[in-house]
Amino acid sequence: MMRLYPPPDAIILGDKSTEAYYETYVDCDVMNPGAFHTNGEFLVFRPVDMSSGERKGDCEFSQID
C-alpha cells in the first residue's frame, strides 16, 4: 500500500499491464496512460487553464493512427 500525505496535485503511473484511466481522489488527479506500444494511445494532461491560470485537471486520451 502506498500512502502520501498530504496528497500531491497529480500522480501519473506507468503501468503497461492495465488499461488507460483517469480518476480524481480527494483533489488528486490519478492517471495511467496505458501501453503506448500496443495501440499508439497516449494521455494529454493539462493541469492549468492556459487563459485564466486556474487549476482545472483536464485529461484527454488520444491515439496515433
N, C-alpha and C positions, 0 to 999 in steps of 0.2 A: 504494500500500500504506500502511495506517495502522499505526503502532506505538505502543503505550502501555506504559511501564514505570515503576513497577510497574503491573500491570493494576488497573483500578478494580473495585469490587464488582459494578457493573452498567453495561451500555451499552444504551441504548434508541435504536434507529434509527427514522427516519420515512421509509421508502421505500414510496411508494404503488404502485410498479411491480412489487413482488414480494409473494408471499403472506405471511400472518402466520406467525411462527415464534418458537420459544424454544429456545435451546441453552445449554449451560454449557461454557465453555472455560477450563481451568486456574483454577477457582474464580471465574470472572467470568460472570455471567448476561448473555447477549446476546439481545435480543428485538426484534422488529419487529411493531408492532400491525397492519400492513397498511393498506388503504384503507377508512376508515370510511364514506365517501360512497357506495361501491358496494353494500354489503350490510348496513351497520349493525353490523359486528363491531368489537369493541374488546378491549383486553387489560387485565386487572387483575393487578397485580404486588404481592405482599406480601413484602417483603424480611425482615421480622422476625415471629416468632411473638408475637402480642399477649399471650398468657398468660405466657410464660416470658421473653420478651425475647431469645431466641436467634435467630441468623440462620438462615433456612430457605429463602429464594429460591423461594417458591411463586408460580406463574403460572397464570392461568386465562383462557381465551378465552371471551368472552360475546358475545351478539348482541341487538340491539333488534329486536323483531318488529313 
